[in-house]
Amino acid sequence: MPYIRRVLELAEPDIVSDGLWALAYITENSSENAIPEVVHTVQVKTIMKQTEKDGVRLSPILRTLGNICTGAQEFVDEVLKSGAIALLSHVFATSQDPGLLDDACWAISNLANGPCRQLQSLIDSGLMGHMCKLIMWTCPSSVRFCGGRTRR
């Protein structure tokens, strides 16, 4: 994990994106120890900081955040504190890429599968409304990612 963190500190968007994809795959397909290691070693704020770099892909960021949200509540809280709701709102406001919207819906479904206060924050942000509109009218394939806290 320290090596991936160093990769994320580089300026080259293609290399950073590769590091983010590695995190997405590690948190999706690895043991239960992978998520705590990513949260503690790489840190969610470091992952979120990559959204500020031009040319870095959002899909692996959204997938990694969604995967982290399949873990313990303390890790979900880290995702929420990092500004994930604002990122997801930005994706819904600016993207028409079905794959990116699928990734956003999947991350939201994992965030929604928590305590009432967590779900309420998603409702208050308007994300649940965006997701419902997307599912009903524009992107039926997103329905498969709205089942709850599961890995892809």
KEKEBA-754379 format. One record per atom (N, C-alpha, C): x, y, z; residue in three letters. Coordinates in pm, whole numbers, plus 50000, padded with zeros to 5 digits. Layout:
// residues N
XYZALA
...
// end
This chain:
// residues 152
500804988050000MET
500005000050000MET
500855012850000MET
501975012950068PRO
502785025150063PRO
503195028849920PRO
503435018649836TYR
503825021249697TYR
502665027449619TYR
501485022549643ILE
500315028349574ILE
500125042749620ILE
500305045149747ARG
500185059049796ARG
501185068149726ARG
502425063249706ARG
503425071249635ARG
503025073649490ARG
502435063549427VAL
501965065149289VAL
500905076249282VAL
500035076949381LEU
498985087049382LEU
499535101149403LEU
500755102249451GLU
501375115249471GLU
502055120449344GLU
502135112149241LEU
502765116249115LEU
501865125849038LEU
502445132748942ALA
501695142548864ALA
501095136748736ALA
501605125648688GLU
501165119848560GLU
499795113248574GLU
498755118648509PRO
497385113448527PRO
497205098748492PRO
497905093948388ASP
497745079848351ASP
498295070548458ASP
499405074248517ILE
500005065948622ILE
499135066448748ILE
498655078348782VAL
497775079848898VAL
496505071548877VAL
495935072148757SER
494725064248728SER
494995049348743SER
496165044748701ASP
496525030648719ASP
496575027048867ASP
497135035948948GLY
497175033649093GLY
495775033049153GLY
494895041749104LEU
493505041649152LEU
492785028849111LEU
493025024148988TRP
492425011448946TRP
492934999949033TRP
494215000349068ALA
494764989949157ALA
494014989849290ALA
493765001649346LEU
493005002449470LEU
491584996949454LEU
490955000149341ALA
489594995149317ALA
489574979949315ALA
490544974049246TYR
490584959449237TYR
490984953049369TYR
491914959049441ILE
492334953649570ILE
491174953749669ILE
490444964749675THR
489344965649772THR
488144957249729THR
488064954049601GLU
486944945949553GLU
487194931049571GLU
488394926549545ASN
488664912249534ASN
489544906449642ASN
489924914149739SER
490874909249838SER
490174905349967SER
490974901150059SER
490444897150190SER
489864909250263SER
489214906450374GLU
488614917150455GLU
489664926750511GLU
490924922650510ASN
491994931350561ASN
492364942350463ASN
491974941050337ALA
492364950850235ALA
491754964650263ALA
490494965050298ILE
489834977950319ILE
490464985550436ILE
490654979250552PRO
491314986650661PRO
492724991350622PRO
493444983150548GLU
494794987050507GLU
494754999050413GLU
493814999250319VAL
493685010750229VAL
493315023150308VAL
492355021950398VAL
491905033550475VAL
493035039050563VAL
493815030150625HIS
494845034650718HIS
496145038550648HIS
496515031750541THR
497795034350475THR
497675044650364THR
496745042350273VAL
496585051650160VAL
495775063750202VAL
494745061650279GLN
493825071650334GLN
492825076650230GLN
491585077650275VAL
490485081850189VAL
490715096050137VAL
491245104850221LYS
491475118650175LYS
492495119150061LYS
493455110150060THR
494425109549951THR
493735104849822THR
492825095449835ILE
492065090749719ILE
491205102149666ILE
490515109049754MET
489635120049712MET
490435131549651MET
491625133849698LYS
492445144749645LYS
492735142849496LYS
492685130549450GLN
492965127649308GLN
491915133749216GLN
490755136849269THR
489695142849186THR
490075156949142THR
491055162949209GLU
491485176549176GLU
492465176749059GLU
492995165249021LYS
493995164748914LYS
493315163248779LYS
493755171148683ASP
493225170048547ASP
493625156748486ASP
492675150448418GLY
492955138248344GLY
492845125448425GLY
492605126448555VAL
492465114348637VAL
491025109348626VAL
490875096448605ARG
489545090548586ARG
488805089448718ARG
487495092048714LEU
486665091448835LEU
486175077348866LEU
486015068848766SER
485475055348791SER
486235047648899SER
487575046848893PRO
488235039148999PRO
488115045549136PRO
487965058849140ILE
487755065549269ILE
486395061549325ILE
485365062349241LEU
484015058749286LEU
483945044049326LEU
484575035449250ARG
484555021149284ARG
485275018449416ARG
486415024949436THR
487145023049561THR
486325028049679THR
485725039849665LEU
484885045149773LEU
483715035749801LEU
483075030749695GLY
481975021249712GLY
482425008449781GLY
483615003649744ASN
484144991549808ASN
484444993949955ASN
485005005549987ILE
485295008750127ILE
483995008850207ILE
482925013050145CYS
481625013750214CYS
481005000050239CYS
481644989350192THR
481194975850227THR
481824971350358THR
482744979450410GLY
483454975950532GLY
482764981350656GLY
483524982250761ALA
483014986650891ALA
482535001150886ALA
481645004750976GLN
481075018150979GLN
482145028950993GLN
483205026151067GLU
484265036151082GLU
484885039750948GLU
484945030150854PHE
485495032950722PHE
484505040750637PHE
483225037450652VAL
482175044850583VAL
482195059450630VAL
482375061450759ASP
482445075050813ASP
483615082850751ASP
484735076050728GLU
485875082550662GLU
485505087050520GLU
484775078550449VAL
484335082050314VAL
483415094350320VAL
482485094350413LEU
481575105750425LEU
482315118550463LEU
483275117650555LYS
484035129450596LYS
484915134850484LYS
485245126350388SER
486175130350281SER
485535139050174SER
484215140350177GLY
483545148250074GLY
482935139949963GLY
482695127249990ALA
482155118349887ALA
480775122849838ALA
479965128249926ILE
478625132649884ILE
478745143849781ILE
479655153049803ALA
479865163949706ALA
480375158449574ALA
481275148749579LEU
481785142649456LEU
480665135649380LEU
479855128049450LEU
478745121049386LEU
477735130849328LEU
477465141649398SER
476575151949346SER
477135158049219SER
478445160349217HIS
479115165749098HIS
478985156248980HIS
479145143349006VAL
479015133348898VAL
477615133748839VAL
476605134048925PHE
475225134448874PHE
474935147548799PHE
475545158348843ALA
475275171348780ALA
475995173048646ALA
477115166048628THR
477945168948510THR
478135157448413THR
477865145248454SER
478195133848368SER
476965128048299SER
477195123448178GLN
476185115848107GLN
476755102248066GLN
477905098948123ASP
478565086248096ASP
477855075248176ASP
477185065748108PRO
476435055448180PRO
477305047348276PRO
478545044448239GLY
479425036748327GLY
479755044348454GLY
480045057148441LEU
480355065348557LEU
479125066848646LEU
477965068548585LEU
476735069648663LEU
476405056448733LEU
476695045148669ASP
476535032048735ASP
477415031248859ASP
478685035548844ASP
479615035248957ASP
479115044249070ASP
478575055849035ALA
478055065049136ALA
476845058949207ALA
475935052749130CYS
474765046349191CYS
475175035149285CYS
476155027549245TRP
476605016549328TRP
477195021649459TRP
478015032249451ALA
478595038049573ALA
477495043449665ALA
476505050049605ILE
475395055449685ILE
474615044249751ILE
474385033249679SER
473625022349739SER
474355016549860SER
475685016149854ASN
476435011349970ASN
476415021550084ASN
476445034350051LEU
476335044650155LEU
474955044450219LEU
473935041550138ALA
472555041750189ALA
472265030050283ALA
473095019950281ASN
472895008150363ASN
473595009750498ASN
473285020650565GLY
473895023450694GLY
472875028750791GLY
473335035250896PRO
472415040750995PRO
471495051450934PRO
470415054251001CYS
469435064050953CYS
470065077550924CYS
470995082051007ARG
471635095050986ARG
472395095350854ARG
472945084150817GLN
473695083150692GLN
472745084150573GLN
471665076650578LEU
470665077250472LEU
470065091150464LEU
469815097250579GLN
469245110750580GLN
470165120750513GLN
471475119150533SER
472415128550469SER
472375126950317SER
472155114850269LEU
472025112650124LEU
470735118750071LEU
469665117350147ILE
468375123250107ILE
468485138450107ILE
469055144150214ASP
469195158650226ASP
470045164550114ASP
471025157050068SER
471915161949963SER
471245161649825SER
470125154349814GLY
469445153149685GLY
469935141249604GLY
470915133949654LEU
471475122749578LEU
470465111549553LEU
469645108649652MET
468665097849633MET
467685101449522MET
467275114049515GLY
466395118449408GLY
467045117349272GLY
468325121349263HIS
469055120049136HIS
469155105449094HIS
469455097049191MET
469615082949160MET
468295076849114MET
467205080249181CYS
465895074849142CYS
465515079249001CYS
465755091948968LYS
465475096748833LYS
466305089248730LYS
467565087548761LEU
468455080448670LEU
467955066248645LEU
467595059548751ILE
467135045648739ILE
465825044948661ILE
464915053748690MET
463585053048626MET
463585057648482MET
464405067548447TRP
464235073848317TRP
465395072348221TRP
466605072048269THR
467695073148173THR
468655061448169THR
468775054048275CYS
469835043948278CYS
469385031448353CYS
468505023548293PRO
467995011748363PRO
469075001948408PRO
470235002148341SER
471294992848383SER
471794995948523SER
471565008048572SER
472005011848707SER
471225004548815SER
470074999148783VAL
469254992148882VAL
470034981048950VAL
470894974148877ARG
471604962848936ARG
472594967049044ARG
472944979949051PHE
473894984549152PHE
473184990649272PHE
471924989249283CYS
471174996049391CYS
470644986349494CYS
471284975049511GLY
470774965049601GLY
471324965349740GLY
472314973449766GLY
472844974049902GLY
474324970949909GLY
474794969350027ARG
476204968350058ARG
476794955250011ARG
477104954549885THR
477724942749827THR
478914946849743THR
479764937649718ARG
480894940549629ARG
480484937549488ARG
481084944249395ARG
480774942549253ARG
481104928849206ARG
// end
